[in-house]
């Protein structure tokens, strides 16, 4: 590591594919739930078409100045493109609800991770910064998994309007904790959103390579390197507690 543990006051985490697995298999379950609800409301739904639209929407913030998607807008867009109709607000809300339920139901937290966080929390303050347009999904899943009482501060892109690596989510978590960037270590799996976002803000960065991400970004010239790379979250204990 390139920093002194004595100077660090908080460890900040990404959510999907860092604290929990949210990769291709979990996304597949969520898409299936959306397809089921679409079929219930409108009839036949082409699975490939649905996937293409959702994949495009997921990447859209990274090509539009890192502005987060508006949840209602992308849900309406999805229905319009598949069925060529203008959906009712009740239909938009029903699909949002299906997305919310599928997310909360599919996420799982290892008991080992929960115990690790409790040990780490004895020395460091803990926070979370997550890219996701539906804040309710994140907040309720954190409650379900027993993380709400451990995480002192939570910032979700759907609330602040921008996704990582934009500075706004990182500034928001620093403001909530009243900390300076160099007092924080950020742990995440995404090279662009997590490593570059944290390093550009002036935080220390740990890249975790435990899970297979659904979306990934390759390094480009001029990128920052992480301060450490780990294969499993349990390696944090060796890095930060011993």
C-alpha atoms as a printed R data frame, in Angstrom:
    type eleno elety resid chain resno       x       y       z
1   ATOM     1    CA   UNK     A     1   0.000   0.000   0.000
2   ATOM     2    CA   UNK     A     2   1.127   3.551  -0.664
3   ATOM     3    CA   UNK     A     3  -0.521   5.175   2.357
4   ATOM     4    CA   UNK     A     4  -0.345   5.098   6.123
5   ATOM     5    CA   UNK     A     5  -3.224   3.296   7.807
6   ATOM     6    CA   UNK     A     6  -3.005   5.781  10.663
7   ATOM     7    CA   UNK     A     7  -4.206   8.584   8.373
8   ATOM     8    CA   UNK     A     8  -7.259   6.710   7.113
9   ATOM     9    CA   UNK     A     9 -10.535   7.408   8.877
10  ATOM    10    CA   UNK     A    10 -13.089   5.801   6.552
11  ATOM    11    CA   UNK     A    11 -13.425   2.950   4.094
12  ATOM    12    CA   UNK     A    12 -15.942   3.586   1.340
13  ATOM    13    CA   UNK     A    13 -17.394   0.785  -0.747
14  ATOM    14    CA   UNK     A    14 -19.033   0.274  -4.073
15  ATOM    15    CA   UNK     A    15 -22.052  -2.050  -3.800
16  ATOM    16    CA   UNK     A    16 -22.576  -4.376  -6.763
17  ATOM    17    CA   UNK     A    17 -19.667  -6.795  -7.328
18  ATOM    18    CA   UNK     A    18 -17.894  -5.389  -4.289
19  ATOM    19    CA   UNK     A    19 -19.996  -6.062  -1.190
20  ATOM    20    CA   UNK     A    20 -22.471  -8.230  -3.099
21  ATOM    21    CA   UNK     A    21 -22.405 -10.108  -6.376
22  ATOM    22    CA   UNK     A    22 -24.453  -8.377  -9.063
23  ATOM    23    CA   UNK     A    23 -23.151  -9.724 -12.326
24  ATOM    24    CA   UNK     A    24 -24.550 -11.528 -15.377
25  ATOM    25    CA   UNK     A    25 -26.570 -14.132 -13.457
26  ATOM    26    CA   UNK     A    26 -28.264 -11.543 -11.225
27  ATOM    27    CA   UNK     A    27 -28.941  -9.242 -14.178
28  ATOM    28    CA   UNK     A    28 -30.508 -12.191 -16.012
29  ATOM    29    CA   UNK     A    29 -32.930 -12.725 -13.123
30  ATOM    30    CA   UNK     A    30 -33.858  -9.049 -13.142
31  ATOM    31    CA   UNK     A    31 -34.440  -9.016 -16.898
32  ATOM    32    CA   UNK     A    32 -36.656 -12.099 -16.552
33  ATOM    33    CA   UNK     A    33 -38.767 -10.281 -13.958
34  ATOM    34    CA   UNK     A    34 -39.138  -7.289 -16.273
35  ATOM    35    CA   UNK     A    35 -40.103  -9.537 -19.168
36  ATOM    36    CA   UNK     A    36 -42.710 -11.316 -17.050
37  ATOM    37    CA   UNK     A    37 -44.321  -8.019 -16.051
38  ATOM    38    CA   UNK     A    38 -44.235  -6.704 -19.619
39  ATOM    39    CA   UNK     A    39 -45.928  -9.865 -20.882
40  ATOM    40    CA   UNK     A    40 -48.588  -9.541 -18.194
41  ATOM    41    CA   UNK     A    41 -49.406  -5.968 -19.201
42  ATOM    42    CA   UNK     A    42 -48.834  -5.947 -22.953
43  ATOM    43    CA   UNK     A    43 -48.379  -9.464 -24.311
44  ATOM    44    CA   UNK     A    44 -45.426 -11.038 -26.093
45  ATOM    45    CA   UNK     A    45 -41.995  -9.552 -25.332
46  ATOM    46    CA   UNK     A    46 -38.859 -10.329 -27.320
47  ATOM    47    CA   UNK     A    47 -36.191 -11.202 -24.747
48  ATOM    48    CA   UNK     A    48 -33.288 -10.160 -26.954
49  ATOM    49    CA   UNK     A    49 -34.881  -6.808 -27.734
50  ATOM    50    CA   UNK     A    50 -35.487  -6.182 -24.036
51  ATOM    51    CA   UNK     A    51 -31.886  -7.048 -23.198
52  ATOM    52    CA   UNK     A    52 -30.511  -4.806 -25.946
53  ATOM    53    CA   UNK     A    53 -32.508  -1.822 -24.704
54  ATOM    54    CA   UNK     A    54 -31.616  -2.360 -21.043
55  ATOM    55    CA   UNK     A    55 -27.930  -2.866 -21.824
56  ATOM    56    CA   UNK     A    56 -27.911   0.356 -23.838
57  ATOM    57    CA   UNK     A    57 -29.670   2.238 -21.057
58  ATOM    58    CA   UNK     A    58 -27.216   0.938 -18.454
59  ATOM    59    CA   UNK     A    59 -24.271   2.349 -20.408
60  ATOM    60    CA   UNK     A    60 -25.967   5.614 -21.398
61  ATOM    61    CA   UNK     A    61 -24.707   7.660 -18.403
62  ATOM    62    CA   UNK     A    62 -21.107   6.973 -19.419
63  ATOM    63    CA   UNK     A    63 -21.668   8.645 -22.795
64  ATOM    64    CA   UNK     A    64 -23.760  11.586 -21.571
65  ATOM    65    CA   UNK     A    65 -21.522  13.410 -19.136
66  ATOM    66    CA   UNK     A    66 -22.154  10.782 -16.430
67  ATOM    67    CA   UNK     A    67 -25.710  11.991 -15.840
68  ATOM    68    CA   UNK     A    68 -27.720   9.247 -14.177
69  ATOM    69    CA   UNK     A    69 -30.776   7.892 -15.971
70  ATOM    70    CA   UNK     A    70 -34.165   9.131 -14.849
71  ATOM    71    CA   UNK     A    71 -35.933   5.951 -13.767
72  ATOM    72    CA   UNK     A    72 -39.386   6.867 -15.064
73  ATOM    73    CA   UNK     A    73 -38.009   8.129 -18.366
74  ATOM    74    CA   UNK     A    74 -36.029   4.989 -19.164
75  ATOM    75    CA   UNK     A    75 -38.949   2.788 -18.104
76  ATOM    76    CA   UNK     A    76 -41.292   4.657 -20.427
77  ATOM    77    CA   UNK     A    77 -38.670   4.481 -23.183
78  ATOM    78    CA   UNK     A    78 -38.406   0.721 -22.730
79  ATOM    79    CA   UNK     A    79 -42.149   0.200 -23.148
80  ATOM    80    CA   UNK     A    80 -42.353   2.592 -26.106
81  ATOM    81    CA   UNK     A    81 -39.544   0.855 -27.987
82  ATOM    82    CA   UNK     A    82 -40.844  -2.670 -27.451
83  ATOM    83    CA   UNK     A    83 -44.551  -2.067 -28.024
84  ATOM    84    CA   UNK     A    84 -44.681   1.229 -29.942
85  ATOM    85    CA   UNK     A    85 -47.236   2.677 -27.522
86  ATOM    86    CA   UNK     A    86 -47.407   5.508 -25.004
87  ATOM    87    CA   UNK     A    87 -47.728   3.745 -21.641
88  ATOM    88    CA   UNK     A    88 -49.949   4.883 -18.816
89  ATOM    89    CA   UNK     A    89 -48.269   6.115 -15.654
90  ATOM    90    CA   UNK     A    90 -49.693   3.121 -13.787
91  ATOM    91    CA   UNK     A    91 -47.965   0.794 -16.260
92  ATOM    92    CA   UNK     A    92 -44.655   2.626 -15.871
93  ATOM    93    CA   UNK     A    93 -44.954   2.382 -12.094
94  ATOM    94    CA   UNK     A    94 -45.809  -1.325 -12.279
95  ATOM    95    CA   UNK     A    95 -42.635  -2.041 -14.248
96  ATOM    96    CA   UNK     A    96 -40.550   0.048 -11.850
97  ATOM    97    CA   UNK     A    97 -42.031  -1.961  -8.987
98  ATOM    98    CA   UNK     A    98 -41.121  -5.231 -10.725
99  ATOM    99    CA   UNK     A    99 -37.565  -3.985 -11.139
100 ATOM   100    CA   UNK     A   100 -37.399  -2.946  -7.486
101 ATOM   101    CA   UNK     A   101 -38.700  -6.284  -6.198
102 ATOM   102    CA   UNK     A   102 -36.380  -8.318  -8.398
103 ATOM   103    CA   UNK     A   103 -33.331  -6.363  -7.224
104 ATOM   104    CA   UNK     A   104 -34.142  -6.662  -3.529
105 ATOM   105    CA   UNK     A   105 -34.927 -10.367  -3.892
106 ATOM   106    CA   UNK     A   106 -31.831 -11.307  -5.888
107 ATOM   107    CA   UNK     A   107 -29.101  -9.642  -3.812
108 ATOM   108    CA   UNK     A   108 -27.327 -11.780  -1.224
109 ATOM   109    CA   UNK     A   109 -24.621 -10.989   1.318
110 ATOM   110    CA   UNK     A   110 -22.109 -13.523   2.545
111 ATOM   111    CA   UNK     A   111 -22.073 -13.900   6.319
112 ATOM   112    CA   UNK     A   112 -18.267 -13.706   6.075
113 ATOM   113    CA   UNK     A   113 -18.536 -10.260   4.478
114 ATOM   114    CA   UNK     A   114 -20.934  -9.040   7.150
115 ATOM   115    CA   UNK     A   115 -18.606 -10.185   9.919
116 ATOM   116    CA   UNK     A   116 -15.620  -8.638   8.135
117 ATOM   117    CA   UNK     A   117 -17.389  -5.285   7.915
118 ATOM   118    CA   UNK     A   118 -18.211  -5.420  11.609
119 ATOM   119    CA   UNK     A   119 -14.539  -5.995  12.436
120 ATOM   120    CA   UNK     A   120 -13.379  -3.242  10.094
121 ATOM   121    CA   UNK     A   121 -15.998  -0.898  11.546
122 ATOM   122    CA   UNK     A   122 -14.321  -1.114  14.957
123 ATOM   123    CA   UNK     A   123 -11.418   0.878  13.517
124 ATOM   124    CA   UNK     A   124 -12.834   2.762  10.523
125 ATOM   125    CA   UNK     A   125 -16.017   4.579   9.610
126 ATOM   126    CA   UNK     A   126 -17.821   2.900   6.711
127 ATOM   127    CA   UNK     A   127 -19.754   4.336   3.781
128 ATOM   128    CA   UNK     A   128 -21.159   3.297   0.427
129 ATOM   129    CA   UNK     A   129 -21.358   5.000  -2.979
130 ATOM   130    CA   UNK     A   130 -23.423   3.126  -5.561
131 ATOM   131    CA   UNK     A   131 -24.337   3.684  -9.197
132 ATOM   132    CA   UNK     A   132 -28.020   2.794  -9.527
133 ATOM   133    CA   UNK     A   133 -30.999   4.854 -10.691
134 ATOM   134    CA   UNK     A   134 -33.462   3.390  -8.166
135 ATOM   135    CA   UNK     A   135 -32.458   4.622  -4.719
136 ATOM   136    CA   UNK     A   136 -35.257   2.698  -3.031
137 ATOM   137    CA   UNK     A   137 -33.866  -0.605  -4.320
138 ATOM   138    CA   UNK     A   138 -30.462   0.067  -2.779
139 ATOM   139    CA   UNK     A   139 -31.761   1.390   0.533
140 ATOM   140    CA   UNK     A   140 -34.217  -1.453   1.081
141 ATOM   141    CA   UNK     A   141 -31.700  -4.116   0.084
142 ATOM   142    CA   UNK     A   142 -29.201  -2.663   2.570
143 ATOM   143    CA   UNK     A   143 -31.837  -3.003   5.279
144 ATOM   144    CA   UNK     A   144 -32.608  -6.570   4.196
145 ATOM   145    CA   UNK     A   145 -28.932  -7.551   4.307
146 ATOM   146    CA   UNK     A   146 -28.248  -5.953   7.686
147 ATOM   147    CA   UNK     A   147 -25.938  -3.285   6.278
148 ATOM   148    CA   UNK     A   148 -27.913  -0.164   7.150
149 ATOM   149    CA   UNK     A   149 -26.679  -0.151  10.745
150 ATOM   150    CA   UNK     A   150 -23.036  -0.597   9.699
151 ATOM   151    CA   UNK     A   151 -22.824   1.977   6.913
152 ATOM   152    CA   UNK     A   152 -22.675   5.460   8.384
153 ATOM   153    CA   UNK     A   153 -23.339   7.200   5.071
154 ATOM   154    CA   UNK     A   154 -24.856   6.041   1.780
155 ATOM   155    CA   UNK     A   155 -24.840   7.917  -1.530
156 ATOM   156    CA   UNK     A   156 -26.761   6.618  -4.548
157 ATOM   157    CA   UNK     A   157 -26.413   8.038  -8.038
158 ATOM   158    CA   UNK     A   158 -30.187   8.094  -8.467
159 ATOM   159    CA   UNK     A   159 -30.341  10.673  -5.669
160 ATOM   160    CA   UNK     A   160 -27.459  12.924  -6.728
161 ATOM   161    CA   UNK     A   161 -28.133  12.810 -10.477
162 ATOM   162    CA   UNK     A   162 -24.675  11.662 -11.576
163 ATOM   163    CA   UNK     A   163 -22.877   8.329 -11.682
164 ATOM   164    CA   UNK     A   164 -19.320   7.601 -10.666
165 ATOM   165    CA   UNK     A   165 -16.691   8.520 -11.865
166 ATOM   166    CA   UNK     A   166 -18.286  11.990 -11.762
167 ATOM   167    CA   UNK     A   167 -17.103  13.938  -8.741
168 ATOM   168    CA   UNK     A   168 -20.586  14.641  -7.378
169 ATOM   169    CA   UNK     A   169 -21.243  11.246  -5.698
170 ATOM   170    CA   UNK     A   170 -17.781  11.306  -4.112
171 ATOM   171    CA   UNK     A   171 -18.207  14.876  -2.891
172 ATOM   172    CA   UNK     A   172 -21.566  13.918  -1.421
173 ATOM   173    CA   UNK     A   173 -20.115  11.093   0.681
174 ATOM   174    CA   UNK     A   174 -17.246  13.299   1.862
175 ATOM   175    CA   UNK     A   175 -19.725  15.974   2.919
176 ATOM   176    CA   UNK     A   176 -21.866  13.465   4.803
177 ATOM   177    CA   UNK     A   177 -18.835  12.192   6.702
178 ATOM   178    CA   UNK     A   178 -17.099  15.598   7.001
179 ATOM   179    CA   UNK     A   179 -13.849  14.059   5.750
180 ATOM   180    CA   UNK     A   180 -11.097  14.976   3.299
181 ATOM   181    CA   UNK     A   181 -10.331  12.719   0.316
182 ATOM   182    CA   UNK     A   182  -6.965  11.583   1.711
183 ATOM   183    CA   UNK     A   183  -8.733  10.325   4.817
184 ATOM   184    CA   UNK     A   184 -10.668   7.780   2.752
185 ATOM   185    CA   UNK     A   185  -9.982   4.504   0.979
186 ATOM   186    CA   UNK     A   186 -12.441   3.569  -1.748
187 ATOM   187    CA   UNK     A   187 -13.002  -0.108  -2.628
188 ATOM   188    CA   UNK     A   188 -14.683  -1.030  -5.907
189 ATOM   189    CA   UNK     A   189 -14.635  -3.351  -8.903
190 ATOM   190    CA   UNK     A   190 -15.106  -0.933 -11.802
191 ATOM   191    CA   UNK     A   191 -11.930   0.464 -13.361
192 ATOM   192    CA   UNK     A   192 -13.594   3.652 -14.593
193 ATOM   193    CA   UNK     A   193 -16.341   4.342 -12.066
194 ATOM   194    CA   UNK     A   194 -14.517   3.256  -8.925
195 ATOM   195    CA   UNK     A   195 -10.760   3.423  -9.453
196 ATOM   196    CA   UNK     A   196 -10.617   6.495 -11.688
197 ATOM   197    CA   UNK     A   197 -13.441   8.246  -9.858
198 ATOM   198    CA   UNK     A   198 -11.828   7.808  -6.452
199 ATOM   199    CA   UNK     A   199  -8.307   8.666  -7.605
200 ATOM   200    CA   UNK     A   200  -9.445  11.794  -9.445
201 ATOM   201    CA   UNK     A   201 -11.138  12.908  -6.239
202 ATOM   202    CA   UNK     A   202  -7.894  12.396  -4.325
203 ATOM   203    CA   UNK     A   203  -8.926   9.272  -2.426
204 ATOM   204    CA   UNK     A   204  -6.936   6.087  -2.106
205 ATOM   205    CA   UNK     A   205  -8.294   3.270  -4.227
206 ATOM   206    CA   UNK     A   206  -8.463  -0.502  -3.921
207 ATOM   207    CA   UNK     A   207  -9.581  -2.498  -6.963
208 ATOM   208    CA   UNK     A   208 -11.405  -5.737  -6.156
209 ATOM   209    CA   UNK     A   209 -11.517  -8.510  -8.769
210 ATOM   210    CA   UNK     A   210 -13.727 -11.025  -6.978
211 ATOM   211    CA   UNK     A   211 -16.753 -11.157  -9.281
212 ATOM   212    CA   UNK     A   212 -17.449 -11.012 -13.011
213 ATOM   213    CA   UNK     A   213 -18.842  -7.533 -13.765
214 ATOM   214    CA   UNK     A   214 -21.717  -7.075 -16.184
215 ATOM   215    CA   UNK     A   215 -20.158  -3.922 -17.577
216 ATOM   216    CA   UNK     A   216 -16.456  -3.160 -17.652
217 ATOM   217    CA   UNK     A   217 -14.120  -0.479 -18.944
218 ATOM   218    CA   UNK     A   218 -10.569  -1.027 -20.121
219 ATOM   219    CA   UNK     A   219  -7.712   1.202 -18.958
220 ATOM   220    CA   UNK     A   220  -6.757   4.060 -21.264
221 ATOM   221    CA   UNK     A   221  -3.650   6.189 -21.482
222 ATOM   222    CA   UNK     A   222  -3.328   8.545 -18.544
223 ATOM   223    CA   UNK     A   223  -5.451   6.482 -16.160
224 ATOM   224    CA   UNK     A   224  -4.572   6.255 -12.485
225 ATOM   225    CA   UNK     A   225  -3.483   2.943 -11.026
226 ATOM   226    CA   UNK     A   226  -5.182   1.648  -7.871
227 ATOM   227    CA   UNK     A   227  -3.177   1.738  -4.666
228 ATOM   228    CA   UNK     A   228  -3.845  -1.976  -4.236
229 ATOM   229    CA   UNK     A   229  -5.630  -4.821  -6.001
230 ATOM   230    CA   UNK     A   230  -7.363  -7.649  -4.156
231 ATOM   231    CA   UNK     A   231  -9.052 -10.852  -5.296
232 ATOM   232    CA   UNK     A   232 -11.345 -11.203  -2.294
233 ATOM   233    CA   UNK     A   233 -12.874  -8.748   0.151
234 ATOM   234    CA   UNK     A   234 -11.360 -10.672   3.057
235 ATOM   235    CA   UNK     A   235  -7.939  -9.387   1.973
236 ATOM   236    CA   UNK     A   236  -8.944  -6.007   3.403
237 ATOM   237    CA   UNK     A   237  -8.245  -7.369   6.855
238 ATOM   238    CA   UNK     A   238  -4.584  -7.904   6.004
239 ATOM   239    CA   UNK     A   239  -4.300  -4.540   4.271
240 ATOM   240    CA   UNK     A   240  -6.087  -2.326   6.756
241 ATOM   241    CA   UNK     A   241  -6.295  -4.020  10.139
242 ATOM   242    CA   UNK     A   242  -2.906  -5.661  10.670
